[in-house]
Amino acid sequence: EGGIGEENASAKDRQGLYYRVYGNGPQKVLMVMGLSASSAGWEYLLPFLAGNGSGYTVAVFDNRGIGKSLSPNDTEQYSMRIFAADTI
């Protein structure tokens, strides 16, 4: 993580979403990876987006069923409405 981020357990324990927060700037940015890709896909951009003096705090997360987030067995838990709610 290049020393710019801190790894966090999920703030939404009931969904088991894995996320990381980088930087400490006043501008907040949420990076949402497309379906079937994990937050690791942002790895090479994070030093530029959240590095020292960038002015940004950047959060990345794994959508449910991807990467280190929980993978519910119930297929009804994989809708665009639920994915959108997970980002809030």
N, C-alpha and C positions, 0 to 999 in steps of 0.2 A: 504494500500500500504506500510505499515511498515516504512514509513519515508524515503524510498530509491528512490522513484520515483516522477515524476511530471506528472500530467495529462494534456493533451494538446487537444485543439480543432484541427480539421483536418487541415493539411497543404495543403491538396488537396480538397478544398471546393467544387469543381465541382463534385467530386465523393462522398463526405461526408464520408470519411474514418476516423474512430476513432482510435487513437493510444496513447500510453504512452511511455515515455522514462525514463529509470532508470540508475543510476550510472553516473560516469563522467570520466571513464578511457579512455586511448588512443585507446584501441582496440574496434572496433565497431562490434556489433552482432545484426542481425535482426532475430527475432523468428517469424516464420510463422506457425500458427496452421492449421491443416488439415481442409478440408471442413466440415462445419456444427458445428464447435467448436469455441468458442470465445477466445479472448486473456486471459480471466480469467483463462484458463487452465494452464497458465505458473506461476500463482500466487505463488505456493510453491517453484518453482525453482529460482525465481528472487532474493531473499535474498542471495543465494549462487553465482549466476551469476553476480550480480551487486552490492553486498554489499560493505561496506567500504573496501578499499584496494584490491578489486578484479582485478582492472586494466581494467575493461570492462564498456562500455556504451551499454546498451541493449534496443532495441526498440521492442515493441510488438504492433500488431494491429489486429483489427477485419476485416476479409475479407468482401467485399461487401455482403450485405444480411444477415450478422451474427452480433450478439451482438448489439453494439451501432452504427455500421456503417449504412449508408443509404441502403435501400432495393429497388433497381429499379424494377419497374413492368415489364419492357421489358426483356424477357428471353434471348435476344441476348446479354445482359450485363453480362452474367454469363458464360464466356468461359475461358479456361485455358490461352489463350493469354491475355485477359483482366486482369485476376487475376495476371498474371506475371507482366504486366505493372503497376499494382497497387503497387507492391513492390518497384518499382524504384523511 
